[in-house]
Amino acid sequence: MAIEDVLRSMADIRAPSVPDDRLDGWTMVEETTETLFALPTMRVRGHTLVYEDGPLREALRAADDALDMPWRFFFATRLAFRPPLAPGIGTASVLPTVATELRRSFASDLEDRGFRSVERGRKQRMRTDAGDRARLTKYTARYAVERNGSDRDDDNHDIAVEGWVAVWTRRSGFRIAGGAYPTQGFAGLCESAGVDTDDPNAYREELLGLLRAVE
């Protein structure tokens, strides 16, 4: 695709807003605008920003190349309909379909990142910092790590992962935000690599805070 086409594609949907003061330690690694899925009469396109915990990834990569992966990631997406929703058709009428497709896409993304045993958990409500009501869904998964090709038990780790994804309406449009972080087993992995790590509760609270801050 020519650079002019790329810029035109990026311009047809504005990027979601994430406050800079919430992104300390996070590195934006990807920005895309693409058709996410299709409904009978329209395409649903999204402008997506993807961030990861750069310092954590770099510290683990420096300890062992086998640990080079985005252990914590976060994304935010602004949706647009092409063609736009017809007059009289509000976002509430398509929200269930958008939420269903979102959850399916998020689970698929976790699998594409190498996570296994991906399962959807509980749903709950969340209010964003801007006052919008969001639908929040939890996911769990596992990730197997084999350090340096070793068969020793203390060099192999099975890491539990939690993910959250949210969808809500914002000014007659949609926002989607989500991410994932390691939980059980990660402290032992980091200890074996000589890397400091935070408590999983801190990871969860930071991720949920990021989701609430998206506009």
Residue pairs with C-beta under 8 A, 6 or more apart in sequence:
1 9
9 33
9 34
10 31
10 33
10 47
12 33
12 45
12 80
12 82
13 33
13 45
13 46
13 47
13 78
13 79
13 80
14 47
14 78
15 31
15 47
15 49
15 78
16 47
16 48
16 49
16 76
16 77
16 78
16 175
16 177
16 214
16 215
17 214
17 215
18 49
18 51
18 76
18 210
18 213
18 214
19 213
22 209
22 210
22 213
23 51
25 53
25 54
25 55
26 51
26 52
26 53
26 54
26 74
27 51
27 52
27 53
27 54
28 49
28 50
28 51
29 50
29 51
29 52
29 70
30 48
30 49
30 50
31 47
31 48
31 49
31 50
32 47
32 48
32 50
33 45
33 46
33 47
33 48
34 45
34 46
34 48
35 43
35 44
35 45
35 82
36 44
36 45
36 46
36 77
36 79
36 101
36 105
37 43
37 44
37 101
37 105
38 44
39 94
39 97
42 81
42 82
42 83
42 85
43 81
43 82
44 79
44 80
44 81
44 82
44 98
44 101
45 79
45 80
45 81
45 82
46 77
46 78
46 79
46 80
46 176
47 77
47 78
47 80
48 75
48 76
48 77
49 75
49 76
49 77
50 73
50 74
50 75
51 73
51 74
51 75
52 70
52 71
52 72
52 73
52 74
53 70
53 71
53 72
53 73
56 71
56 72
56 195
56 197
57 68
57 69
57 70
57 71
59 195
59 196
60 67
60 68
60 71
60 190
60 193
60 195
61 67
61 68
63 193
63 194
63 195
64 147
64 148
64 193
66 145
66 146
66 147
66 148
66 149
67 145
67 147
67 189
67 193
69 113
69 114
70 113
71 181
71 182
71 186
72 179
72 180
72 181
72 182
72 203
72 207
73 179
73 180
74 177
74 178
74 179
74 207
74 210
75 176
75 177
75 178
75 179
76 175
76 176
76 177
76 210
76 214
77 175
77 176
77 177
78 173
78 174
78 175
79 98
79 173
79 174
79 175
79 176
80 173
81 94
85 91
85 94
90 172
91 169
91 172
91 173
91 174
92 169
95 167
95 169
95 174
98 167
98 174
99 135
99 167
102 165
102 167
102 176
103 120
103 137
103 165
106 137
106 139
106 163
106 165
106 178
107 118
107 120
107 139
110 118
110 139
110 141
110 161
110 163
110 180
111 118
114 143
115 141
115 142
115 143
115 161
115 180
116 141
116 142
116 143
116 144
117 140
117 141
117 142
118 139
118 140
118 141
119 139
119 140
119 141
120 137
120 138
120 139
121 137
121 138
121 139
121 140
122 137
122 138
123 135
123 136
123 137
123 138
124 136
124 138
125 133
125 134
125 135
125 136
126 133
126 134
126 135
126 136
126 166
126 208
126 211
126 212
127 133
127 134
127 212
128 134
128 168
128 170
128 211
128 212
128 213
128 214
128 215
129 212
129 213
129 215
130 170
130 215
132 168
132 169
132 170
132 175
133 168
134 166
134 167
134 168
134 175
134 211
134 212
135 166
135 167
135 168
136 164
136 165
136 166
136 211
137 164
137 165
137 166
138 162
138 163
138 164
139 162
139 163
139 164
139 165
139 180
140 160
140 161
140 162
140 163
141 160
141 161
141 163
141 180
142 158
142 159
142 160
142 161
143 158
143 159
143 161
143 182
144 156
144 157
144 158
144 159
145 156
145 157
145 158
145 159
145 189
146 155
146 156
147 155
147 156
147 157
147 192
147 193
148 155
150 156
154 192
155 192
157 185
157 188
157 189
157 192
158 185
159 182
159 183
159 184
159 185
159 186
159 189
160 182
160 183
160 184
160 185
160 186
161 180
161 181
161 182
161 183
162 180
162 181
162 183
162 200
162 204
163 178
163 179
163 180
163 181
164 178
164 179
164 180
164 204
164 207
164 208
164 211
165 176
165 177
165 178
166 176
166 177
166 178
166 211
167 174
167 175
167 176
168 174
168 175
169 175
170 215
175 214
175 215
177 210
177 211
177 214
178 211
179 207
179 210
179 211
180 207
181 200
181 203
181 204
181 207
182 189
182 200
182 203
183 200
183 203
184 200
186 197
186 200
187 197
190 196
190 197
